């Protein structure tokens, strides 16, 4: 179980690192726009992201 969790975390970090590496200016603009959103909007985006991730995991494991 720990190996799978660490593998998933590693892949997450690789993918997250690719975005600013490939296009730092677009990433900076994205982060700036996200910082201007209200907390409720950020929470909603986080909720949607988690739900999509859970659905993907469900379909992968099924």
C-alpha positions as CSV (number, residue, x, y, z in Angstrom):
1,X,0.0,0.0,0.0
2,X,2.7,2.5,0.9
3,X,4.5,1.8,-2.4
4,X,1.4,2.7,-4.4
5,X,0.8,5.8,-2.3
6,X,4.4,7.0,-2.8
7,X,4.2,6.2,-6.5
8,X,1.0,8.3,-6.8
9,X,2.7,11.2,-4.9
10,X,5.8,10.9,-7.1
11,X,3.7,11.1,-10.3
12,X,1.7,14.0,-8.9
13,X,4.9,15.9,-8.2
14,X,6.3,15.2,-11.6
15,X,3.2,16.4,-13.4
16,X,2.9,19.5,-11.1
17,X,6.6,20.3,-11.8
18,X,6.1,20.0,-15.6
19,X,3.7,22.9,-15.7
20,X,6.0,25.7,-14.5
21,X,9.0,24.1,-16.2
22,X,7.4,24.1,-19.6
23,X,5.7,27.6,-19.4
24,X,6.7,29.6,-16.4
25,X,5.0,32.8,-17.5
26,X,1.6,31.1,-18.1
27,X,2.0,29.3,-14.8
28,X,2.7,32.6,-13.0
29,X,-0.4,34.2,-14.6
30,X,-2.5,31.2,-13.6
31,X,-1.4,31.4,-10.0
32,X,-2.0,35.1,-9.9
33,X,-5.6,34.6,-11.2
34,X,-6.2,31.8,-8.7
35,X,-5.0,34.0,-5.9
36,X,-7.7,36.6,-6.7
37,X,-10.5,34.1,-6.4
38,X,-12.6,34.0,-3.2
39,X,-12.2,31.1,-0.8
40,X,-15.5,29.6,-1.7
41,X,-14.6,29.4,-5.4
42,X,-11.3,27.8,-4.5
43,X,-13.0,25.3,-2.3
44,X,-15.5,24.4,-5.1
45,X,-12.6,23.9,-7.6
46,X,-10.9,21.7,-5.0
47,X,-14.0,19.7,-4.4
48,X,-14.6,19.1,-8.2
49,X,-10.9,18.1,-8.6
50,X,-11.2,15.6,-5.7
51,X,-14.5,14.1,-7.1
52,X,-13.0,13.7,-10.6
53,X,-9.9,12.0,-9.0
54,X,-12.2,9.7,-7.0
55,X,-14.2,8.8,-10.1
56,X,-11.0,8.0,-12.0
57,X,-9.7,5.8,-9.2
58,X,-13.1,4.0,-9.0
59,X,-13.1,3.3,-12.8
60,X,-9.4,2.3,-12.8
61,X,-9.8,-0.1,-9.9
62,X,-13.2,-1.6,-11.1
